């Protein structure tokens, strides 16, 4: 990676961090590009060399989080069970809690997360034979319930340890949904 690439990545990370901090402080709608550039300590014009507006920057942050989460969960399958999946999810949330709070706190982004994660679940699971629950409803349910549990945990300042949250995820969300409607598909080997 060249010096130019490292500088670009560093600037993008600084802009993303500034956006996350400011969104947590005053809400996404109140954040201006001037606020972001001042917090990131980069020139106003520099922002526009990377992004057309703050929404594009937010989408970039969202894309990174979704890719990291999907890859993390794919790497855990099929060897680990849902309790292990829950631990992986909550460990990631704890490590990236500021970004997750900012993303979930922005309505349009929350809806994008819900759609993207539901689509991923639809692609990576199949219907349980004999289930009366349509696959698209089960997929939406598991994602929406997971988001609700994550939000509760964050809103209450992560009062329970990651391992317990993984078990709670398994008992309340993963196992009941899987038993009622979902079967994991075999993913192609890398």
DOVO-870359 format. One record per atom (N, C-alpha, C): chain; x, y, z; residue in three letters; atom name. Coordinates in steps of 0.02 Angstrom, whole numbers, plus 50000, padded with zeros to 5 digits. Layout:
% DOVO-870359
A	X	Y	Z	ALA	CA
...
This chain:
% DOVO-870359
A	50043	49941	50000	UNK	N
A	50000	50000	50000	UNK	CA
A	50045	50062	50000	UNK	C
A	50032	50107	49955	UNK	N
A	50073	50167	49949	UNK	CA
A	50056	50218	50002	UNK	C
A	50100	50268	50007	UNK	N
A	50091	50322	50055	UNK	CA
A	50024	50358	50043	UNK	C
A	50007	50369	49980	UNK	N
A	49944	50402	49963	UNK	CA
A	49884	50362	49989	UNK	C
A	49885	50296	49978	UNK	N
A	49830	50254	50002	UNK	CA
A	49822	50257	50078	UNK	C
A	49878	50256	50113	UNK	N
A	49876	50260	50186	UNK	CA
A	49847	50326	50209	UNK	C
A	49866	50380	50176	UNK	N
A	49839	50446	50194	UNK	CA
A	49764	50450	50181	UNK	C
A	49743	50422	50125	UNK	N
A	49671	50422	50109	UNK	CA
A	49633	50383	50162	UNK	C
A	49656	50324	50178	UNK	N
A	49623	50282	50229	UNK	CA
A	49623	50317	50297	UNK	C
A	49678	50348	50315	UNK	N
A	49683	50383	50379	UNK	CA
A	49632	50441	50381	UNK	C
A	49628	50478	50327	UNK	N
A	49580	50534	50324	UNK	CA
A	49509	50508	50328	UNK	C
A	49494	50454	50292	UNK	N
A	49426	50425	50295	UNK	CA
A	49410	50400	50365	UNK	C
A	49458	50369	50399	UNK	N
A	49446	50346	50468	UNK	CA
A	49433	50405	50514	UNK	C
A	49471	50459	50505	UNK	N
A	49461	50518	50548	UNK	CA
A	49392	50549	50536	UNK	C
A	49372	50553	50473	UNK	N
A	49306	50580	50457	UNK	CA
A	49251	50535	50485	UNK	C
A	49259	50470	50479	UNK	N
A	49210	50423	50506	UNK	CA
A	49206	50429	50582	UNK	C
A	49262	50431	50615	UNK	N
A	49263	50438	50689	UNK	CA
A	49229	50503	50710	UNK	C
A	49244	50557	50674	UNK	N
A	49214	50621	50691	UNK	CA
A	49138	50618	50682	UNK	C
A	49115	50587	50628	UNK	N
A	49043	50581	50617	UNK	CA
A	49010	50541	50673	UNK	C
A	49041	50486	50692	UNK	N
A	49012	50444	50745	UNK	CA
A	49008	50483	50811	UNK	C
A	49062	50516	50830	UNK	N
A	49063	50555	50892	UNK	CA
A	49009	50609	50892	UNK	C
A	49006	50646	50837	UNK	N
A	48957	50701	50833	UNK	CA
A	48886	50675	50831	UNK	C
A	48874	50620	50797	UNK	N
A	48807	50591	50795	UNK	CA
A	48785	50570	50864	UNK	C
A	48830	50542	50903	UNK	N
A	48813	50523	50972	UNK	CA
A	48800	50584	51015	UNK	C
A	48836	50638	51003	UNK	N
A	48828	50699	51042	UNK	CA
A	48765	50737	51026	UNK	C
A	48750	50745	50961	UNK	N
A	48695	50790	50944	UNK	CA
A	48645	50763	50893	UNK	C
A	48654	50702	50872	UNK	N
A	48608	50673	50824	UNK	CA
A	48631	50687	50753	UNK	C
A	48620	50639	50709	UNK	N
A	48645	50643	50640	UNK	CA
A	48619	50705	50603	UNK	C
A	48555	50719	50610	UNK	N
A	48526	50775	50573	UNK	CA
A	48557	50842	50591	UNK	C
A	48580	50850	50653	UNK	N
A	48609	50913	50675	UNK	CA
A	48682	50921	50655	UNK	C
A	48714	50867	50634	UNK	N
A	48785	50869	50616	UNK	CA
A	48794	50901	50548	UNK	C
A	48841	50947	50543	UNK	N
A	48857	50978	50479	UNK	CA
A	48925	50953	50455	UNK	C
A	48937	50963	50392	UNK	N
A	49003	50944	50364	UNK	CA
A	49058	50985	50397	UNK	C
A	49044	51048	50411	UNK	N
A	49093	51090	50445	UNK	CA
A	49109	51060	50514	UNK	C
A	49058	51036	50550	UNK	N
A	49070	51003	50615	UNK	CA
A	49117	50943	50607	UNK	C
A	49103	50903	50556	UNK	N
A	49142	50843	50544	UNK	CA
A	49214	50860	50529	UNK	C
A	49225	50907	50484	UNK	N
A	49294	50924	50465	UNK	CA
A	49332	50956	50522	UNK	C
A	49299	50996	50562	UNK	N
A	49333	51026	50619	UNK	CA
A	49352	50973	50670	UNK	C
A	49306	50927	50684	UNK	N
A	49321	50873	50733	UNK	CA
A	49376	50828	50707	UNK	C
A	49375	50813	50642	UNK	N
A	49425	50769	50612	UNK	CA
A	49491	50805	50599	UNK	C
A	49490	50870	50605	UNK	N
A	49549	50911	50592	UNK	CA
A	49574	50902	50520	UNK	C
A	49527	50905	50473	UNK	N
A	49543	50903	50402	UNK	CA
A	49509	50962	50368	UNK	C
A	49535	50982	50311	UNK	N
A	49507	51038	50275	UNK	CA
A	49437	51023	50248	UNK	C
A	49398	51076	50244	UNK	N
A	49329	51069	50219	UNK	CA
A	49329	51040	50148	UNK	C
A	49373	51065	50106	UNK	N
A	49377	51040	50037	UNK	CA
A	49399	50967	50035	UNK	C
A	49439	50947	50084	UNK	N
A	49462	50877	50086	UNK	CA
A	49404	50830	50094	UNK	C
A	49354	50850	50133	UNK	N
A	49295	50808	50142	UNK	CA
A	49266	50789	50074	UNK	C
A	49259	50839	50030	UNK	N
A	49227	50828	49965	UNK	CA
A	49270	50791	49915	UNK	C
A	49333	50782	49930	UNK	N
A	49375	50738	49889	UNK	CA
A	49358	50665	49903	UNK	C
A	49328	50652	49961	UNK	N
A	49312	50584	49981	UNK	CA
A	49237	50567	49978	UNK	C
A	49196	50616	49994	UNK	N
A	49124	50604	49999	UNK	CA
A	49085	50664	49971	UNK	C
A	49027	50649	49942	UNK	N
A	48986	50704	49915	UNK	CA
A	48945	50738	49970	UNK	C
A	48929	50701	50023	UNK	N
A	48892	50730	50079	UNK	CA
A	48899	50684	50141	UNK	C
A	48870	50705	50196	UNK	N
A	48876	50666	50258	UNK	CA
A	48840	50599	50253	UNK	C
A	48789	50595	50211	UNK	N
A	48753	50531	50203	UNK	CA
A	48797	50478	50171	UNK	C
A	48838	50499	50123	UNK	N
A	48884	50452	50091	UNK	CA
A	48937	50428	50141	UNK	C
A	48961	50473	50183	UNK	N
A	49008	50453	50236	UNK	CA
A	48974	50403	50284	UNK	C
A	48913	50417	50304	UNK	N
A	48877	50371	50349	UNK	CA
A	48867	50303	50316	UNK	C
A	48851	50303	50252	UNK	N
A	48843	50240	50215	UNK	CA
A	48909	50201	50214	UNK	C
A	48965	50236	50207	UNK	N
A	49030	50204	50209	UNK	CA
A	49042	50171	50276	UNK	C
A	49025	50205	50330	UNK	N
A	49031	50176	50397	UNK	CA
A	48987	50114	50403	UNK	C
A	48925	50119	50380	UNK	N
A	48878	50063	50382	UNK	CA
A	48905	50004	50343	UNK	C
A	48930	50016	50283	UNK	N
A	48956	49962	50241	UNK	CA
A	49012	49924	50275	UNK	C
A	49057	49961	50308	UNK	N
A	49113	49929	50343	UNK	CA
A	49087	49885	50399	UNK	C
A	49040	49910	50438	UNK	N
A	49013	49871	50494	UNK	CA
A	48978	49808	50469	UNK	C
A	48936	49816	50417	UNK	N
A	48900	49757	50392	UNK	CA
A	48947	49705	50363	UNK	C
A	48997	49726	50326	UNK	N
A	49045	49678	50297	UNK	CA
A	49082	49642	50353	UNK	C
A	49105	49680	50403	UNK	N
A	49141	49648	50459	UNK	CA
A	49097	49598	50496	UNK	C
A	49035	49616	50509	UNK	N
A	48991	49571	50546	UNK	CA
A	48975	49508	50505	UNK	C
A	48959	49516	50442	UNK	N
A	48944	49458	50400	UNK	CA
A	49004	49412	50396	UNK	C
A	49063	49439	50385	UNK	N
A	49124	49398	50381	UNK	CA
A	49138	49363	50448	UNK	C
A	49128	49399	50502	UNK	N
A	49137	49369	50569	UNK	CA
A	49090	49310	50579	UNK	C
A	49028	49319	50562	UNK	N
A	48978	49266	50572	UNK	CA
A	48989	49208	50523	UNK	C
A	49009	49223	50463	UNK	N
A	49023	49169	50415	UNK	CA
A	49083	49128	50437	UNK	C
A	49133	49160	50466	UNK	N
A	49192	49123	50488	UNK	CA
A	49176	49077	50546	UNK	C
A	49123	49091	50583	UNK	N
A	49104	49050	50640	UNK	CA
A	49062	48989	50620	UNK	C
A	49033	48991	50560	UNK	N
A	48990	48936	50538	UNK	CA
A	49031	48883	50505	UNK	C
A	49011	48821	50504	UNK	N
A	48955	48792	50542	UNK	CA
A	48977	48764	50609	UNK	C
A	49039	48769	50625	UNK	N
A	49065	48736	50685	UNK	CA
A	49034	48762	50750	UNK	C
A	49021	48826	50754	UNK	N
A	48995	48853	50817	UNK	CA
A	48919	48855	50816	UNK	C
A	48890	48848	50874	UNK	N
A	48818	48850	50880	UNK	CA
A	48793	48921	50889	UNK	C
A	48727	48930	50894	UNK	N
A	48699	48996	50902	UNK	CA
A	48723	49033	50964	UNK	C
A	48739	48996	51018	UNK	N
A	48764	49031	51077	UNK	CA
A	48832	49062	51062	UNK	C
A	48873	49028	51024	UNK	N
A	48938	49056	51003	UNK	CA
A	48927	49114	50955	UNK	C
A	48878	49108	50911	UNK	N
A	48862	49163	50865	UNK	CA
A	48842	49224	50905	UNK	C
A	48801	49215	50955	UNK	N
A	48781	49271	50998	UNK	CA
A	48840	49303	51032	UNK	C
A	48887	49263	51056	UNK	N
A	48948	49290	51088	UNK	CA
A	48987	49332	51037	UNK	C
A	48994	49307	50976	UNK	N
A	49029	49345	50924	UNK	CA
A	48995	49411	50909	UNK	C
A	48929	49409	50905	UNK	N
A	48891	49471	50891	UNK	CA
A	48902	49521	50947	UNK	C
A	48893	49499	51009	UNK	N
A	48898	49546	51065	UNK	CA
A	48970	49569	51078	UNK	C
A	49018	49528	51063	UNK	N
A	49088	49550	51068	UNK	CA
A	49101	49606	51017	UNK	C
A	49077	49595	50956	UNK	N
A	49085	49646	50904	UNK	CA
A	49049	49711	50924	UNK	C
A	48989	49705	50950	UNK	N
A	48951	49764	50971	UNK	CA
A	48988	49801	51026	UNK	C
A	49015	49763	51074	UNK	N
A	49052	49796	51129	UNK	CA
A	49114	49832	51102	UNK	C
A	49150	49801	51057	UNK	N
A	49211	49831	51030	UNK	CA
A	49196	49892	50986	UNK	C
A	49137	49894	50956	UNK	N
A	49119	49948	50910	UNK	CA
A	49056	49985	50933	UNK	C
A	49045	49988	50999	UNK	N
A	48982	50013	51026	UNK	CA
A	48965	50084	51003	UNK	C
A	49015	50127	50996	UNK	N
A	49000	50195	50975	UNK	CA
A	48972	50197	50904	UNK	C
A	49005	50160	50859	UNK	N
A	48981	50158	50789	UNK	CA
A	48912	50126	50786	UNK	C
A	48902	50072	50823	UNK	N
A	48838	50037	50822	UNK	CA
A	48782	50083	50849	UNK	C
A	48796	50118	50904	UNK	N
A	48747	50165	50932	UNK	CA
A	48728	50218	50880	UNK	C
A	48779	50246	50848	UNK	N
A	48767	50299	50799	UNK	CA
A	48726	50272	50740	UNK	C
A	48743	50213	50716	UNK	N
A	48707	50184	50659	UNK	CA
A	48635	50167	50677	UNK	C
A	48625	50135	50734	UNK	N
A	48557	50115	50753	UNK	CA
A	48514	50176	50773	UNK	C
A	48547	50230	50793	UNK	N
A	48511	50290	50813	UNK	CA
A	48488	50333	50754	UNK	C
A	48507	50315	50694	UNK	N
A	48488	50352	50635	UNK	CA
A	48437	50310	50598	UNK	C
A	48374	50333	50594	UNK	N
A	48318	50293	50570	UNK	CA
A	48332	50262	50502	UNK	C
A	48351	50301	50453	UNK	N
A	48361	50274	50385	UNK	CA
A	48415	50221	50385	UNK	C
A	48468	50231	50424	UNK	N
A	48522	50182	50427	UNK	CA
A	48498	50119	50462	UNK	C
A	48459	50128	50515	UNK	N
A	48431	50070	50551	UNK	CA
A	48391	50027	50502	UNK	C
A	48351	50059	50460	UNK	N
A	48311	50023	50411	UNK	CA
A	48356	49988	50360	UNK	C
A	48411	50019	50340	UNK	N
A	48458	49988	50293	UNK	CA
A	48491	49927	50325	UNK	C
A	48508	49932	50388	UNK	N
A	48538	49876	50424	UNK	CA
A	48488	49818	50426	UNK	C
A	48426	49834	50443	UNK	N
A	48374	49783	50448	UNK	CA
A	48365	49748	50380	UNK	C
A	48362	49785	50327	UNK	N
A	48353	49756	50260	UNK	CA
A	48413	49715	50240	UNK	C
A	48474	49742	50248	UNK	N
A	48535	49706	50227	UNK	CA
A	48543	49642	50266	UNK	C
A	48533	49645	50332	UNK	N
A	48542	49585	50373	UNK	CA
A	48487	49534	50359	UNK	C
A	48426	49557	50346	UNK	N
A	48372	49511	50329	UNK	CA
A	48387	49477	50262	UNK	C
A	48410	49515	50213	UNK	N
A	48428	49486	50148	UNK	CA
A	48483	49433	50156	UNK	C
A	48533	49448	50197	UNK	N
A	48587	49400	50210	UNK	CA
A	48559	49337	50242	UNK	C
A	48515	49345	50291	UNK	N
A	48485	49288	50324	UNK	CA
A	48444	49246	50275	UNK	C
A	48407	49280	50232	UNK	N
A	48367	49244	50180	UNK	CA
A	48413	49203	50135	UNK	C
A	48470	49232	50116	UNK	N
A	48516	49198	50071	UNK	CA
A	48553	49140	50103	UNK	C
A	48560	49142	50170	UNK	N
A	48601	49092	50203	UNK	CA
A	48561	49042	50244	UNK	C
A	48495	49046	50240	UNK	N
A	48453	48997	50274	UNK	CA
A	48400	48971	50226	UNK	C
A	48368	48919	50245	UNK	N
A	48313	48891	50207	UNK	CA
A	48255	48878	50252	UNK	C
A	48197	48865	50223	UNK	N
A	48138	48853	50265	UNK	CA
A	48142	48784	50299	UNK	C
A	48118	48781	50360	UNK	N
A	48113	48717	50395	UNK	CA
A	48053	48680	50366	UNK	C
A	48062	48618	50345	UNK	N
A	48006	48580	50317	UNK	CA
A	47947	48577	50367	UNK	C
A	47888	48590	50342	UNK	N
A	47828	48587	50383	UNK	CA
A	47813	48650	50422	UNK	C
A	47857	48700	50419	UNK	N
A	47845	48761	50457	UNK	CA
A	47790	48802	50424	UNK	C
A	47747	48832	50466	UNK	N
A	47696	48877	50440	UNK	CA
A	47722	48948	50433	UNK	C
A	47783	48961	50459	UNK	N
A	47812	49028	50457	UNK	CA
A	47850	49038	50392	UNK	C
A	47829	49085	50350	UNK	N
A	47866	49098	50289	UNK	CA
A	47938	49120	50304	UNK	C
A	47984	49099	50261	UNK	N
A	48055	49113	50270	UNK	CA
A	48069	49188	50278	UNK	C
A	48036	49230	50238	UNK	N
A	48049	49302	50242	UNK	CA
A	48027	49331	50308	UNK	C
A	47974	49304	50338	UNK	N
A	47952	49328	50404	UNK	CA
A	48001	49305	50458	UNK	C
A	48022	49242	50455	UNK	N
A	48070	49217	50504	UNK	CA
A	48136	49255	50500	UNK	C
A	48159	49268	50439	UNK	N
A	48222	49305	50430	UNK	CA
A	48217	49376	50459	UNK	C
A	48161	49409	50444	UNK	N
A	48151	49476	50471	UNK	CA
A	48147	49474	50547	UNK	C
A	48112	49425	50574	UNK	N
A	48104	49418	50647	UNK	CA
A	48172	49410	50682	UNK	C
A	48213	49365	50658	UNK	N
A	48276	49353	50692	UNK	CA
A	48321	49415	50692	UNK	C
A	48320	49452	50636	UNK	N
A	48361	49513	50631	UNK	CA
A	48332	49568	50675	UNK	C
A	48267	49580	50670	UNK	N
A	48236	49634	50709	UNK	CA
A	48243	49620	50784	UNK	C
A	48234	49557	50804	UNK	N
A	48241	49539	50875	UNK	CA
A	48313	49548	50898	UNK	C
A	48360	49530	50855	UNK	N
A	48431	49538	50873	UNK	CA
A	48448	49612	50882	UNK	C
A	48423	49654	50837	UNK	N
A	48435	49726	50843	UNK	CA
A	48405	49753	50907	UNK	C
A	48344	49731	50923	UNK	N
A	48312	49754	50984	UNK	CA
A	48352	49734	51046	UNK	C
A	48378	49673	51047	UNK	N
A	48418	49650	51104	UNK	CA
A	48483	49690	51109	UNK	C
A	48515	49702	51053	UNK	N
A	48577	49743	51052	UNK	CA
A	48562	49813	51077	UNK	C
A	48508	49844	51053	UNK	N
A	48490	49911	51076	UNK	CA
A	48477	49913	51151	UNK	C
A	48442	49863	51176	UNK	N
A	48429	49861	51248	UNK	CA
A	48494	49859	51287	UNK	C
A	48539	49815	51265	UNK	N
A	48604	49806	51299	UNK	CA
A	48643	49871	51298	UNK	C
A	48645	49905	51242	UNK	N
A	48681	49968	51236	UNK	CA
A	48647	50023	51277	UNK	C
A	48581	50027	51273	UNK	N
A	48543	50079	51310	UNK	CA
A	48552	50072	51385	UNK	C
A	48566	50011	51408	UNK	N
A	48575	49998	51480	UNK	CA
A	48649	49993	51498	UNK	C
A	48692	50019	51455	UNK	N
A	48764	50021	51467	UNK	CA
A	48796	49953	51477	UNK	C
A	48775	49905	51436	UNK	N
A	48804	49838	51433	UNK	CA
A	48811	49806	51502	UNK	C
A	48754	49798	51538	UNK	N
A	48757	49775	51607	UNK	CA
A	48776	49701	51615	UNK	C
A	48767	49662	51563	UNK	N
A	48781	49590	51569	UNK	CA
A	48841	49572	51525	UNK	C
A	48880	49523	51546	UNK	N
A	48939	49503	51508	UNK	CA
A	48920	49474	51439	UNK	C
A	48968	49477	51394	UNK	N
A	48959	49454	51326	UNK	CA
A	48935	49381	51323	UNK	C
A	48964	49338	51363	UNK	N
A	48946	49267	51362	UNK	CA
A	48873	49257	51381	UNK	C
A	48850	49294	51432	UNK	N
A	48780	49289	51452	UNK	CA
A	48735	49315	51397	UNK	C
A	48755	49370	51364	UNK	N
A	48715	49398	51309	UNK	CA
A	48711	49348	51252	UNK	C
A	48766	49311	51240	UNK	N
A	48765	49259	51189	UNK	CA
A	48715	49205	51205	UNK	C
A	48712	49186	51269	UNK	N
A	48663	49135	51291	UNK	CA
A	48591	49162	51287	UNK	C
A	48582	49225	51305	UNK	N
A	48516	49256	51300	UNK	CA
A	48494	49258	51227	UNK	C
A	48539	49277	51183	UNK	N
A	48525	49278	51111	UNK	CA
A	48502	49208	51088	UNK	C
A	48538	49157	51110	UNK	N
A	48521	49088	51092	UNK	CA
A	48451	49069	51117	UNK	C
A	48438	49084	51181	UNK	N
A	48375	49062	51212	UNK	CA
A	48314	49101	51188	UNK	C
A	48322	49167	51178	UNK	N
A	48265	49208	51159	UNK	CA
A	48254	49214	51084	UNK	C
A	48307	49210	51045	UNK	N
A	48302	49227	50975	UNK	CA
A	48321	49169	50928	UNK	C
A	48383	49147	50932	UNK	N
A	48409	49099	50882	UNK	CA
A	48374	49032	50885	UNK	C
A	48374	49001	50944	UNK	N
A	48345	48933	50948	UNK	CA
A	48270	48932	50932	UNK	C
A	48230	48976	50962	UNK	N
A	48158	48974	50946	UNK	CA
A	48144	48987	50872	UNK	C
A	48179	49034	50842	UNK	N
A	48167	49049	50771	UNK	CA
A	48190	48991	50727	UNK	C
A	48248	48962	50743	UNK	N
A	48272	48905	50705	UNK	CA
A	48226	48845	50711	UNK	C
A	48204	48831	50772	UNK	N
A	48159	48774	50782	UNK	CA
A	48093	48783	50747	UNK	C
A	48071	48845	50741	UNK	N
A	48006	48858	50709	UNK	CA
A	48010	48864	50634	UNK	C
A	48067	48891	50608	UNK	N
A	48063	48909	50537	UNK	CA
A	48127	48905	50496	UNK	C
A	48185	48906	50526	UNK	N
A	48247	48914	50486	UNK	CA
A	48293	48854	50490	UNK	C
A	48323	48838	50435	UNK	N
A	48377	48789	50431	UNK	CA
A	48436	48822	50397	UNK	C
A	48497	48817	50425	UNK	N
A	48555	48847	50391	UNK	CA
A	48570	48811	50327	UNK	C
A	48589	48849	50276	UNK	N
A	48612	48819	50213	UNK	CA
A	48686	48805	50220	UNK	C
A	48709	48756	50182	UNK	N
A	48781	48744	50180	UNK	CA
A	48812	48799	50138	UNK	C
A	48861	48833	50167	UNK	N
A	48896	48886	50131	UNK	CA
A	48954	48855	50093	UNK	C
A	48969	48881	50034	UNK	N
A	49026	48854	49997	UNK	CA
A	49091	48865	50035	UNK	C
A	49136	48816	50031	UNK	N
A	49201	48822	50064	UNK	CA
A	49244	48872	50027	UNK	C
A	49287	48905	50066	UNK	N
A	49333	48954	50035	UNK	CA
A	49396	48920	50014	UNK	C
